């Protein structure tokens, strides 16, 4: 299957990164958002990143102009009907994803491959609500998509081998490293990462140590690039709560259950970096200050 034109549904931080990757790899890219305000914000993020890459010499002027010429922004899903591969990157809410794919399933031709960027929801459950279960796959990019080298490629028991091979090759064309994961909750990375993050939050909740000391201990003692609580802020506590819920529902193991502290922080809007406050005060993003929780 030849992929020349890709669609990306959702042009937030993750979606914009996937759009940028597609453009830099030479694809025609159609970026979709729910309204013009969100679309212009997303396109501005993509164009700004490409301009910055060109200014640093990572892209030639010709490559920059070519990339921007191949970018189209739309607010009507119908405009994605001519894409060979469509990647959904909307918030991690099952009802939203099902609604997107129900519409795309009707609008797109039978050969269009549909992919979800879900980090924790069942790819099979999403695919089951379409008429093209054999043309459905998971492509889990990591944030920020332009920087993180890994993409989990998730196939279901119904995914056609040719569709899997096409998706795998597509990821490689983006200069990313694909790994194959079964469609179990959390796939590979979040299956292992979530309990680690929850244990750090539990340690804070139980008064074992402060935010600063928990993160410093894991950075200096285990040579991690950042502490688990700062990483949770980067991920977004709402995203982490939803992911933990999905894992707990599937495995029914206590280590995956969202903790009271994080649930209350989400209720009060302390979502992490994107909200300006979480385990850290992000008023100055270059100098985050640990919160006294």
Buried (B, 14 or more C-beta within 10 A) or exposed (E): BEBEBBBBBBBBBBBBBBBBBBBBBEBBBBBBBBEEEBBEEBBEBBBEBBEEBBEEEEBEEEBBEBBBEBBBBBEEBEBBBBBBBBBBBBEBEBEBBBEBBEBBBEBBEEEBBBBBBBBBBBBBBBBEBBEBBBBBBBBBBBBBBBEEEBBBBBBBEBBBEEBBEBBBEBBEBBEBEBBEBEBBBBBBBBBEBBBEBBBBBBBBBEEEBBBBBBBBBBBEEEEBEEBBBBBBBBBBBBBBBBBBBBBBEBBEEEBBBBBEBBBEBBEEEBBBBBBBBBBBBBEEEEEBEBBEB
